[in-house]
Structures are given as C-alpha cells and as structure tokens.
Amino acid sequence: MSASPTRHIIHADMDAFYASVEQYDRPELRGQPVLVGGSPKARGVVAAASYESRVFGCRSAMPMKTAVRLCPHAAIVSPRFDRYREVSGQVMDIFRSVTPLVEPLSLDEAFLDVTQRVQSGSSPQNVGQWIKNQVREKTGLTISCGVAATKSVAKIASDMDKPDGLTVVAPGTERAFLAPLSVRDLWGVGPKTAERLTKAGVTTIGELAERPLPWLIERFGVRGEWFHRLAVGDDDRAIETSRETKSISSETTFAEDVGDLDALAEPAKEQARSVARRLQRAELRARTVQIKLRLSDFTTFTRQRTLPTPTNEAAIIENVALALLGEQVGNGRRFRLIGVGASNLLHQEAFGQLSLFDGPAPDEPTTHGPPTDSTDPGPNQALEPTSSGQPTASDQGTTAPSQRPASSTAPPSPKRRSRPTAPVAKKTVRQTARSKDLANTVSAMREKFGDDAVHWRQGKGPPT
C-alpha cells in the first residue's frame, strides 16, 4: 500500500486589505496612516489599519478611540463592503484559476490545495509567486502567501514576511520551523491560553511540543491534544470548498450603556427581523433562538430557547428574544451590547420532511460566562464578511479553532425519528396545517399580551 502523496497547501492573505483598497482608490491616502472602521465618538472599532498606522501601535479590532489616541493624524475611513467584495471576487477568481480546491476564510484570505499543480511539475514557490503576481496585476494590491504541507503551518508561514511576503516550509521541516515561534502563533492559542502556558513555563511552540500529551489533556481537555498535534506540525485537515451555515446573528453596541427594557427592546426587535430575513433568503429555519448580552463591565453571556417547531418567522424570533431579554433586565444591570441569533438550522427541504406530530425538542442548556479566548472585536463592529456574505464578528457566529478537535467536522443535523415517507399531497397538507396552527398561536399570544410582553414557553404555552 503506497503512502499518501505529500500535500502542498497555500494560505493566501491580502495585506491590510480594507486599508489597502482605500489607498489604491484614493491616491492621496497612499503612504499615509489609514484607519478603516467606525467613529471614535460611537465606540467604533478598527476594521483595518494600514501599515503606516501600525508603526504607531494601531491594529485591527482595536477601539477606534484608542487608535486615534495613538495616531491622531490618521485618516479615518468608513468601510465600503460592496467595494471590498468586488475586489475579493477578483482575487478568488485568481485562486480558482490555479485549483478548484479553494477554502475562503473571509473576503481577504483563503486556503488553496495546489498538490495537483506541484505533481504536474510546478514548484510550490513558483505557484505562490504566480498568485502574488496575478493579484498585483489585476487589483494593484499585494498579498502574502505561506506554503506548507498543512493548513496550520501554511497560515503561520503567510504571516512571517508581511507585507508582500512568500514563505515556503519544505515538507518534513515543519517541527523545526515551528519550534522557536511563540505559542501565541499557534492556531487557537489566545491570550488567556498563552498566559496559562507561560505560567507553566511554556513560551515557545517547541516547548509545547516537548510536553507530554497527558499533561496537556489534563490542563486543556480535548484542546490539549489539538495543541500537541499542531505543535509537532501534524494537521491532516482537508480543504473545505463549501461551508454550511451553522448560525445567523446580529449585534448592536450602544454608544452609552443601557439599562431600560424599552430601550433594549427596540434594537432586539430589529435584530430579530434582520435574522429572520437572512434565514428566509437562505431558505433556512431555526430551532433555537438566542440573545447575547454584554454588561457594562464586559461580562458577556447568552441565553437561548429551543422551539417546538423550526421557524424563520420574524414575529416568533422577536417574541422569544424579548422574553429572554425580559428575564435578564433589572437589578441595576446596564448593558453595552445586545445581540439576537438563530441556530440549530434546518433547510426548508428538511423541514418539509418533519412530521406534524413531532414533539417539542428539549431546551438546550444555556451558555454563561465571560468572553472566550478569542479576541473580542469590540463595539460597533465593521469586520469583514465571510465568503458566503455573512459578517464574521457581529453578524455571524463561528466556531473558534481552539474549540475544534483536530479532525473538525460540522455538527450533525438534528436527530429525527425514522418514519415511512408520506405522499406529497399529504405532506403539503401537514405543512399548511402546522403553519396555520403556529400563526394562530402567535396571533393569540400577541392579542392577549401585546407585542412586547408575549412570552414563548416551549410546550407550556403563554403564561396565565
């Protein structure tokens, strides 16, 4: 049995993408510090910082107010996502002219599996250089590429010589390449995890690789095994050319902390309507509705409820969100952020196959606790949408690499009872009956309790 051929993965990452686009389109900004993002007067956040501004300590995900204090003479530019998507489309077309195995991570970066190109006679370095040349020729912008046998090493390599860099890690040299680097460079290790490792005497990836696997698992659980594999250059994840949407959400950060229920309810309603519109466009229905709240002291938590019937109706999502919100407001609490989301998603097609007599799913446990180890992009987010068009920070829930096992896969779809396939006509009648029952229930709830006071209680009906 022959061994699998060595893979050749490229991680291609545009340099200061949003800021570079603005500098390209506006020659007067070239060579000047540029900050793309929200207003510093409204808790804006930096979506992109040009390399000229980084000299002063500015960086993406930093509060705009802080960035302006570090670099008062920087030009502040509002993001133009339509323009960024246009340029991103050109870049992705270049990637796909090299290989069909492209995994976009956001508008400005992607993984490419170029193994077949290399097997056909091209060197990995030449493939990376060709991509760089084409991007500069077609867009006027620069891109940095890392080439390696694994996704995690390629991603680290792409950041080694920015901007306009090209770093190739030869197969078999991954461990030596990684050893001297900081543990913070390892995919999935955030500030809190790095702090714990430092306290244990682990500051480099090489030192992490030397630690026994049981030691890591004892301290980090399943992530410990993931960290160990990455530290020794072991990452067999394949390129995912398509990604299934796992959740849809929308968030709002207030200019000033808010404690009044009415003031919190208004943005929650709009967020619920926005989530419903996006579910409908994607032909999805959600079984779970959740809210996200951040207190004035930055404590962040979520509350969620699983519905008896999947939905993409704005009224239902809104009512559930308001009920959850009402349970959290009071006792002097003041909030700086509120968000509404939908998860546990089903495609319309799958929903049509569910029986009318399916009982309600049990409530999923709620999540409570401080922010995760990943960087909090801050308020008034203006971070980049993903390749699927969903924003990555405030509008789209994602799973952090640090939370995935090495062979991460999409979570299984909701479990359903097996049953004989019903005739098409009968299925249509069932769907219609269920929709009418649901609409009548919501209508009755609204009539009795009003829009803001409707409470959804799974399997229990509204409170008496």
C-alpha positions in Angstrom: 0.0 0.0 0.0 1.6 3.3 -1.2 1.9 6.2 1.1 -0.3 9.3 0.5 1.4 11.9 -1.6 2.8 15.0 0.2 0.2 17.8 0.2 1.0 21.3 -0.8 -1.2 23.9 0.9 -1.1 27.7 0.3 -2.6 30.2 2.8 -3.0 33.4 0.8 -3.8 36.6 2.8 -4.3 40.1 1.5 -2.2 42.8 3.2 -4.2 45.2 5.3 -7.0 44.6 2.8 -9.6 47.3 3.5 -7.0 50.0 4.1 -5.1 48.9 1.0 -8.2 49.1 -1.1 -8.9 52.6 0.2 -5.3 53.7 -0.5 -5.5 52.3 -4.0 -8.7 54.0 -4.8 -7.7 57.3 -3.2 -4.1 58.2 -4.2 -4.0 61.0 -1.6 -4.0 58.3 1.1 -1.0 56.4 -0.2 1.9 56.5 2.3 -0.4 57.9 5.0 -1.8 56.2 8.1 -5.3 55.0 7.4 -7.9 53.5 9.8 -11.0 51.8 8.4 -13.8 51.4 10.8 -16.5 53.1 12.9 -16.5 56.6 14.5 -14.4 57.0 17.7 -17.3 59.0 19.1 -19.7 56.0 18.9 -17.4 53.2 20.3 -16.3 52.4 16.8 -13.8 49.7 16.2 -10.8 49.4 13.7 -11.7 47.0 10.9 -8.3 47.5 9.2 -5.2 49.5 9.9 -2.7 50.4 7.1 0.9 49.5 7.7 1.7 53.2 8.1 -0.6 53.3 11.1 0.7 50.1 12.6 4.0 51.9 13.3 2.1 53.8 16.0 0.7 50.7 17.5 -2.7 50.7 15.7 -4.2 47.3 14.8 -7.5 45.8 13.7 -10.1 45.0 16.3 -8.8 47.9 18.5 -11.3 50.5 19.7 -11.1 53.4 17.2 -10.8 55.8 20.1 -7.6 54.1 21.2 -6.2 54.1 17.7 -6.9 57.8 17.2 -5.1 58.5 20.5 -2.1 56.5 19.3 -2.1 58.1 15.8 -4.1 61.4 15.9 -3.2 62.3 12.3 -4.5 59.1 10.8 -7.3 59.3 8.1 -10.5 57.6 9.4 -12.4 56.0 6.5 -15.8 54.3 6.7 -15.8 50.8 5.3 -17.2 50.1 1.8 -18.1 46.4 1.9 -19.5 46.5 -1.6 -16.1 47.6 -3.0 -14.3 45.1 -0.8 -16.5 42.3 -2.1 -15.8 43.3 -5.7 -12.0 43.1 -5.2 -12.4 39.9 -3.2 -14.2 38.4 -6.2 -11.3 39.2 -8.5 -8.9 37.6 -6.0 -10.9 34.5 -5.5 -11.2 34.1 -9.3 -7.4 34.1 -9.4 -7.2 31.4 -6.8 -9.7 29.2 -8.6 -7.7 29.6 -11.8 -5.0 27.7 -10.0 -7.1 25.0 -8.3 -10.7 24.2 -7.7 -9.8 23.3 -4.1 -10.2 26.7 -2.5 -11.4 27.3 1.0 -12.2 31.0 1.6 -11.9 32.1 5.2 -13.1 35.7 4.7 -13.1 38.3 1.9 -9.3 38.6 2.0 -7.8 35.2 2.8 -8.2 31.5 1.7 -6.5 28.1 1.7 -5.6 26.5 -1.6 -4.6 22.9 -2.2 -2.1 23.1 -5.0 -0.9 19.5 -4.7 -2.0 18.6 -8.2 -0.2 21.6 -9.7 3.0 20.6 -8.0 2.6 17.0 -9.1 2.3 18.3 -12.7 5.7 19.9 -12.5 5.3 23.3 -10.9 7.3 24.1 -7.7 5.3 25.3 -4.7 7.3 28.5 -4.6 6.5 29.3 -8.3 2.8 28.7 -7.7 2.8 31.1 -4.8 4.8 33.7 -6.8 2.4 33.4 -9.7 -0.6 34.1 -7.4 1.2 37.2 -6.0 2.0 38.5 -9.5 -1.6 38.0 -10.7 -3.1 39.7 -7.7 -0.9 42.7 -8.1 -1.6 42.9 -11.8 -5.3 42.5 -11.6 -6.0 44.6 -8.4 -3.0 46.7 -7.8 -2.7 45.2 -4.3 -0.2 42.9 -2.5 -0.9 39.5 -1.0 1.3 37.4 1.3 1.5 33.6 0.9 2.6 30.8 3.1 3.2 27.3 1.5 3.4 24.1 3.6 2.2 20.6 3.8 -0.6 21.5 6.3 -3.1 24.3 6.8 -1.9 25.4 10.2 1.8 25.7 9.2 0.8 27.5 5.9 -1.2 30.0 7.9 1.6 30.8 10.2 4.0 31.0 7.3 1.9 33.5 5.4 2.4 36.0 8.3 6.1 35.6 8.6 7.2 38.2 6.0 4.2 40.6 5.6 3.5 42.6 3.7 4.0 41.1 0.2 5.7 38.1 1.6 6.2 34.5 0.4 7.4 31.8 2.8 7.8 28.2 1.9 8.1 25.5 4.6 9.6 22.3 3.0 7.8 19.0 3.9 9.5 17.4 6.8 10.8 20.6 8.3 7.6 21.8 10.0 8.6 21.0 13.6 11.9 22.8 13.2 10.2 25.8 11.6 7.6 26.0 14.4 9.9 25.3 17.4 11.3 28.9 18.0 8.0 30.6 17.5 5.8 31.9 20.3 2.9 29.8 21.5 0.7 32.8 20.5 1.5 32.0 16.9 -0.2 28.6 17.2 -3.7 28.5 15.7 -6.2 28.5 18.5 -4.0 29.8 21.3 -5.4 33.1 22.5 -4.2 35.5 25.3 -5.7 33.5 28.2 -4.4 30.2 27.0 -0.9 31.7 26.3 -0.9 33.1 29.8 -1.7 29.7 31.3 1.1 28.1 29.3 3.6 30.9 30.2 2.9 30.3 33.9 3.6 26.7 33.3 7.0 27.5 31.7 5.9 27.1 28.1 6.6 30.1 25.9 7.5 28.6 22.5 5.9 26.1 20.2 8.9 23.8 20.6 8.5 23.8 24.4 4.8 22.9 23.9 5.7 20.1 21.6 8.0 18.6 24.3 5.3 18.5 26.9 3.7 15.0 27.4 0.3 14.6 25.8 -1.4 13.6 29.2 0.0 16.9 30.7 -1.8 18.9 28.0 -5.0 17.0 28.1 -5.2 17.3 31.9 -5.0 21.1 31.6 -6.8 21.8 28.4 -9.0 18.8 27.8 -9.6 17.9 24.1 -7.9 21.2 23.1 -4.7 19.8 24.7 -4.5 17.1 22.1 -5.2 19.6 19.3 -2.4 21.9 20.6 0.0 19.0 20.7 -0.7 17.9 17.2 -0.3 21.4 15.8 2.9 22.0 17.8 4.6 19.0 16.1 3.2 20.0 12.6 0.5 17.3 12.5 -2.6 18.7 10.8 -4.5 16.5 8.4 -7.5 18.7 7.8 -8.6 18.8 4.2 -9.6 21.9 2.2 -13.3 22.6 2.6 -14.6 24.1 -0.6 -18.0 24.8 0.9 -19.2 25.6 4.4 -22.6 25.1 6.0 -24.1 28.0 7.9 -24.4 27.0 11.5 -25.9 30.1 12.9 -27.1 33.6 12.0 -26.9 36.6 14.3 -26.9 40.3 14.6 -25.5 42.6 17.3 -25.6 46.2 18.4 -23.2 48.0 20.6 -24.6 51.1 22.3 -22.8 54.5 22.5 -23.7 54.5 26.2 -24.7 51.7 28.5 -28.4 51.0 28.6 -30.5 49.5 31.4 -34.1 50.3 30.3 -36.1 47.4 28.9 -37.8 49.5 26.3 -34.5 51.0 25.0 -33.1 47.4 24.8 -36.2 46.0 23.1 -36.1 48.2 20.1 -32.7 47.0 18.7 -33.6 43.5 19.7 -36.7 43.7 17.5 -34.7 45.0 14.6 -32.1 42.3 15.0 -34.8 39.6 15.1 -36.3 40.9 11.9 -32.8 41.0 10.3 -32.1 37.4 11.4 -35.5 36.3 10.0 -34.8 38.0 6.6 -31.5 36.2 6.3 -33.0 32.9 7.3 -35.6 33.3 4.6 -33.1 34.3 1.9 -31.0 31.2 2.8 -34.2 29.0 2.9 -33.4 28.0 6.4 -35.4 27.6 9.6 -34.1 27.7 13.2 -35.0 25.5 16.1 -33.1 27.7 18.6 -33.3 31.4 19.3 -30.7 33.1 21.5 -29.8 36.5 22.8 -26.3 37.7 23.6 -25.7 40.4 26.3 -22.6 42.2 27.4 -22.7 44.1 30.7 -21.0 47.4 31.4 -18.1 45.5 33.0 -17.7 43.5 29.8 -19.1 40.3 31.3 -20.7 38.5 28.3 -23.3 35.8 28.3 -26.0 34.2 26.2 -29.5 32.8 26.8 -31.3 30.6 24.4 -34.5 28.6 23.9 -35.3 25.7 21.6 -38.6 26.0 19.8 -41.1 23.1 19.3 -41.2 23.9 15.6 -38.3 25.3 13.4 -39.1 28.8 12.2 -37.9 31.7 10.1 -40.8 34.0 11.1 -39.8 37.4 12.4 -42.7 37.6 14.9 -41.7 34.3 16.6 -38.0 35.1 16.8 -38.8 38.6 18.1 -41.2 37.3 20.8 -38.7 34.7 22.0 -35.9 37.2 22.1 -38.0 39.7 24.0 -39.0 37.0 26.5 -35.4 36.0 27.1 -34.3 39.7 27.3 -37.1 40.5 29.9 -35.7 37.8 32.2 -32.2 39.5 32.3 -33.1 43.2 32.6 -33.3 44.7 36.1 -31.4 44.8 39.4 -29.4 47.8 38.2 -27.9 45.9 35.3 -26.7 48.1 32.4 -25.7 46.7 29.0 -23.2 47.8 26.4 -24.2 45.2 23.7 -27.2 43.2 22.7 -27.5 40.6 20.0 -30.1 38.2 18.7 -29.3 35.0 16.9 -30.7 31.8 15.5 -29.0 28.3 15.4 -29.8 24.6 15.1 -30.6 25.4 11.5 -32.6 23.2 9.0 -33.0 23.7 5.3 -36.6 24.2 4.2 -36.4 20.9 2.4 -35.5 19.1 5.6 -38.2 20.9 7.5 -40.8 19.8 5.0 -40.0 16.2 5.9 -40.6 16.6 9.6 -43.8 15.1 10.9 -46.6 17.3 12.1 -46.7 15.2 15.2 -43.0 15.6 16.2 -42.9 16.6 19.8 -41.0 19.7 21.1 -37.3 19.3 21.4 -35.9 19.8 24.9 -34.4 23.1 25.8 -30.7 23.3 25.1 -28.6 24.3 28.1 -27.8 28.0 28.1 -24.3 29.3 27.9 -23.0 31.6 30.6 -19.6 33.0 31.3 -17.0 35.5 30.3 -15.8 36.1 26.7 -13.9 33.3 25.1 -10.2 33.2 24.5 -10.6 34.7 21.0 -10.1 38.4 20.5 -13.2 40.5 21.2 -13.5 42.8 18.1 -15.2 45.4 20.3 -18.2 47.6 19.7 -19.7 49.0 16.6 -18.0 46.2 14.6 -17.1 46.7 11.0 -15.3 43.4 10.4 -15.2 41.7 7.1 -18.0 39.5 5.8 -17.1 35.9 5.0 -17.0 34.5 1.6 -20.6 33.4 2.0 -21.6 37.0 2.6 -22.1 36.7 6.4 -20.1 39.0 8.6 -17.6 37.3 10.8 -17.8 39.2 14.0 -21.1 40.9 15.0 -23.3 39.2 12.4 -22.1 35.7 12.1 -21.5 33.1 14.7 -18.4 30.9 14.2 -16.5 28.2 16.0 -13.1 29.2 17.1 -10.2 26.9 16.0 -9.3 26.5 19.7 -12.6 24.8 20.3 -12.3 22.3 17.5 -10.7 18.9 17.7 -8.1 18.2 15.1 -10.4 16.5 12.6 -13.2 19.1 13.0 -16.4 18.4 11.2 -19.7 20.1 11.0 -22.1 19.2 13.8 -24.6 16.5 13.0 -28.0 17.7 11.9 -30.8 17.4 14.4 -31.8 13.9 15.1 -35.2 12.8 13.6 -37.4 9.8 14.0 -37.4 7.5 11.1 -40.8 7.1 9.5 -42.5 6.0 6.3 -42.4 8.6 3.5 -45.8 10.3 3.2 -47.4 11.1 -0.1 -46.5 14.5 -1.4 -50.1 15.8 -1.2 -50.5 14.7 2.4 -47.1 16.3 3.3 -48.3 19.6 1.9 -51.5 19.5 4.0 -49.5 18.8 7.1 -47.2 21.7 6.4 -50.1 24.0 5.8 -51.9 22.8 9.0 -48.8 23.4 11.1 -48.2 26.9 9.7 -51.8 27.9 10.4 -51.6 26.5 13.9 -48.4 28.3 14.6 -49.7 31.6 13.1 -52.9 31.3 15.2 -50.9 30.7 18.3 -48.6 33.7 17.8 -51.7 35.9 16.9 -53.4 34.8 20.1 -50.4 35.5 22.2 -49.9 38.9 20.7 -53.6 39.8 21.2 -53.5 38.8 24.9 -50.1 40.1 26.0 -49.1 42.7 23.4 -46.0 42.7 21.1 -43.5 43.4 23.9 -44.9 41.1 26.5 -45.5 37.9 24.5 -43.7 35.0 26.2 -43.0 31.8 24.5 -42.8 28.8 26.7 -41.9 25.6 25.0 -44.6 23.0 25.4 -46.3 25.2 28.0 -47.9 28.0 26.1 -48.0 31.6 27.2 -48.2 32.4 31.0 -51.6 32.8 32.5 
